[in-house]
Amino acid sequence: MATLDLQMWGRALNKMPKLQPAEWESLDIVARWLIACRASVLVMTLSAAALGGLLAWRAGAFALTPWLLATLGLLFAHATNNLLNDYTDSRRGIDRNNYYRNQYGVHVLEDGLVSQRQFWGYLGFTGGVAIALGLWLVWLRSGLTLDLMLAGAFFVLFYTWPLKYYGLGEPAVLLVWGPLMVGGTYYVTAGHWSWDVCWLSVVFALGPTTVLFGKHTDKAPADLAKGVHTLPVLLGDKLSRQATRLMLAAQYLLCVLLVATGSFGWPLLLVLLALPKLRHLWAVFGRPKPAERPEGYPEAIWPLWFSAHAFRHTRPFSGLFLLGLVLDTLLR
């Protein structure tokens, strides 16, 4: 049995490492699972759950057990979606012949690191945990909890196909990472629904949506050739880049508006500290993607370009957004 490799756990949580078969065989089961389900992107889901819990705390209605169940359930649901995404695109032939997904990280099926049976073991375990946690929450909270769980299951099962294939994947991400994740976590934690929370969640959800929009803009030519009509494929390169710029600006403008209307205090303006990264990102989205990897650009990330830059902005923005809400809550 392989010894626990905590260093590889850290790598898998921070990025999507490329591995040779011999390296894969030396890993422990936890490291393999983290890599297979692309754990590095789960931080966005963790942030969404944290935001829902924080807003419940702000409302004086925080309950630890439901929040923990919701957070773990969302993380395992997201991991399940990542596995299903790889399986579906592999079965449909999308991820073959050095497609984008194979170039920026391990694809355990396409790289031949696991058998179909082993992959279904990962998928069964991950999905089973998500379902079990969801049912526990339904029993604990009842009310809208079952509806929220079924809505989440719909997007887990059908995001990759058909939603992503027909320009509906990006709107789905905005809905999932906003009202469904943040609003849903708030509901099961506080015990009641809040439309104010849902509106605030849109600020956060725009971050993951810009990352996805960037990713789909990066690989639009490859997607078009494979018959995958994401929204950037339908809009074209220039309009897609401008749409991402609009979403980036909307995050800051919404925060300023929330403070100006008195809904939240000045600490929310801490997000403005991320403006230097926005300035760089704004310039990146103002030009087409380079035809070749620029000198000094990490080889492990290429050919991702817009999505990688958007992710570097989303992490600090989301952190400052959460910090601002914590400070505002404490001051109030």
Solvent accessible surface area in square Angstrom, and as a share of the most:
residue,aa,sasa,rsa
1,M,220,0.98
2,A,34,0.27
3,T,116,0.68
4,L,107,0.53
5,D,51,0.26
6,L,120,0.60
7,Q,144,0.64
8,M,15,0.07
9,W,60,0.21
10,G,38,0.36
11,R,83,0.30
12,A,2,0.01
13,L,91,0.45
14,N,90,0.46
15,K,100,0.43
16,M,48,0.21
17,P,6,0.04
18,K,95,0.40
19,L,13,0.07
20,Q,121,0.54
21,P,79,0.50
22,A,80,0.62
23,E,79,0.35
24,W,2,0.01
25,E,111,0.50
26,S,77,0.50
27,L,9,0.05
28,D,3,0.02
29,I,103,0.52
30,V,56,0.32
31,A,0,0.00
32,R,46,0.17
33,W,38,0.13
34,L,17,0.08
35,I,8,0.04
36,A,2,0.02
37,C,0,0.00
38,R,16,0.06
39,A,3,0.02
40,S,6,0.04
41,V,31,0.18
42,L,17,0.08
43,V,51,0.29
44,M,21,0.09
45,T,0,0.00
46,L,81,0.41
47,S,18,0.12
48,A,0,0.00
49,A,0,0.00
50,A,34,0.26
51,L,0,0.00
52,G,0,0.00
53,G,3,0.03
54,L,17,0.08
55,L,9,0.04
56,A,0,0.00
57,W,115,0.41
58,R,61,0.22
59,A,59,0.46
60,G,71,0.68
61,A,32,0.24
62,F,81,0.34
63,A,30,0.23
64,L,105,0.52
65,T,72,0.42
66,P,9,0.06
67,W,49,0.17
68,L,79,0.39
69,L,10,0.05
70,A,7,0.05
71,T,8,0.05
72,L,83,0.41
73,G,11,0.10
74,L,37,0.19
75,L,34,0.17
76,F,38,0.16
77,A,25,0.19
78,H,15,0.07
79,A,0,0.00
80,T,12,0.07
81,N,22,0.11
82,N,9,0.05
83,L,0,0.00
84,L,32,0.16
85,N,16,0.08
86,D,1,0.01
87,Y,38,0.14
88,T,30,0.17
89,D,5,0.03
90,S,12,0.08
91,R,153,0.56
92,R,122,0.44
93,G,15,0.14
94,I,11,0.06
95,D,1,0.01
96,R,118,0.43
97,N,140,0.72
98,N,105,0.54
99,Y,14,0.05
100,Y,33,0.12
101,R,10,0.04
102,N,17,0.09
103,Q,57,0.25
104,Y,11,0.04
105,G,0,0.00
106,V,5,0.03
107,H,0,0.00
108,V,2,0.01
109,L,24,0.12
110,E,53,0.24
111,D,55,0.28
112,G,60,0.58
113,L,14,0.07
114,V,16,0.09
115,S,56,0.36
116,Q,87,0.39
117,R,215,0.78
118,Q,100,0.44
119,F,1,0.00
120,W,120,0.42
121,G,44,0.43
122,Y,23,0.09
123,L,11,0.06
124,G,46,0.44
125,F,114,0.48
126,T,0,0.00
127,G,12,0.12
128,G,36,0.35
129,V,39,0.23
130,A,17,0.13
131,I,99,0.50
132,A,60,0.46
133,L,21,0.10
134,G,12,0.12
135,L,97,0.48
136,W,124,0.44
137,L,13,0.07
138,V,30,0.17
139,W,192,0.67
140,L,69,0.34
141,R,75,0.28
142,S,66,0.43
143,G,59,0.57
144,L,77,0.38
145,T,6,0.04
146,L,81,0.41
147,D,82,0.42
148,L,32,0.16
149,M,45,0.20
150,L,103,0.51
151,A,37,0.29
152,G,22,0.21
153,A,41,0.31
154,F,92,0.38
155,F,33,0.14
156,V,26,0.15
157,L,106,0.53
158,F,87,0.36
159,Y,24,0.09
160,T,4,0.03
161,W,105,0.37
162,P,43,0.27
163,L,22,0.11
164,K,12,0.05
165,Y,10,0.04
166,Y,132,0.50
167,G,6,0.05
168,L,95,0.47
169,G,1,0.01
170,E,3,0.01
171,P,64,0.40
172,A,9,0.07
173,V,12,0.07
174,L,56,0.28
175,L,85,0.42
176,V,19,0.11
177,W,27,0.09
178,G,0,0.00
179,P,30,0.19
180,L,27,0.13
181,M,11,0.05
182,V,0,0.00
183,G,1,0.01
184,G,8,0.08
185,T,2,0.01
186,Y,9,0.03
187,Y,21,0.08
188,V,6,0.04
189,T,0,0.00
190,A,15,0.12
191,G,37,0.36
192,H,84,0.37
193,W,68,0.24
194,S,22,0.14
195,W,171,0.60
196,D,116,0.60
197,V,11,0.06
198,C,6,0.04
199,W,182,0.64
200,L,3,0.01
201,S,0,0.00
202,V,36,0.21
203,V,1,0.01
204,F,4,0.02
205,A,0,0.00
206,L,12,0.06
207,G,0,0.00
208,P,4,0.02
209,T,4,0.03
210,T,0,0.00
211,V,20,0.12
212,L,23,0.12
213,F,7,0.03
214,G,0,0.00
215,K,39,0.17
216,H,3,0.01
217,T,8,0.05
218,D,3,0.02
219,K,11,0.04
220,A,17,0.13
221,P,98,0.61
222,A,27,0.21
223,D,0,0.00
224,L,105,0.52
225,A,90,0.70
226,K,67,0.28
227,G,37,0.35
228,V,2,0.01
229,H,67,0.30
230,T,0,0.00
231,L,45,0.23
232,P,2,0.01
233,V,24,0.14
234,L,105,0.52
235,L,65,0.32
236,G,30,0.29
237,D,64,0.33
238,K,141,0.60
239,L,108,0.54
240,S,0,0.00
241,R,17,0.06
242,Q,70,0.31
243,A,28,0.22
244,T,0,0.00
245,R,44,0.16
246,L,128,0.64
247,M,29,0.13
248,L,1,0.00
249,A,26,0.20
250,A,28,0.22
251,Q,2,0.01
252,Y,12,0.04
253,L,122,0.61
254,L,58,0.29
255,C,0,0.00
256,V,66,0.38
257,L,100,0.50
258,L,34,0.17
259,V,32,0.18
260,A,80,0.62
261,T,91,0.53
262,G,47,0.46
263,S,53,0.34
264,F,24,0.10
265,G,16,0.15
266,W,160,0.56
267,P,1,0.01
268,L,0,0.00
269,L,58,0.29
270,L,39,0.19
271,V,0,0.00
272,L,65,0.33
273,L,119,0.59
274,A,4,0.03
275,L,74,0.37
276,P,94,0.59
277,K,98,0.42
278,L,21,0.10
279,R,197,0.72
280,H,107,0.48
281,L,2,0.01
282,W,94,0.33
283,A,43,0.33
284,V,5,0.03
285,F,0,0.00
286,G,32,0.31
287,R,139,0.51
288,P,88,0.56
289,K,45,0.19
290,P,43,0.27
291,A,99,0.77
292,E,136,0.61
293,R,96,0.35
294,P,42,0.27
295,E,180,0.81
296,G,75,0.72
297,Y,18,0.07
298,P,57,0.36
299,E,128,0.57
300,A,67,0.52
301,I,50,0.25
302,W,47,0.17
303,P,11,0.07
304,L,18,0.09
305,W,27,0.10
306,F,1,0.00
307,S,6,0.04
308,A,14,0.11
309,H,14,0.06
310,A,0,0.00
311,F,42,0.17
312,R,102,0.37
313,H,2,0.01
314,T,4,0.02
315,R,90,0.33
316,P,40,0.25
317,F,2,0.01
318,S,11,0.07
319,G,39,0.37
320,L,31,0.15
321,F,0,0.00
322,L,32,0.16
323,L,85,0.42
324,G,0,0.00
325,L,0,0.00
326,V,48,0.27
327,L,62,0.31
328,D,4,0.02
329,T,20,0.11
330,L,111,0.55
331,L,116,0.58
332,R,164,0.60
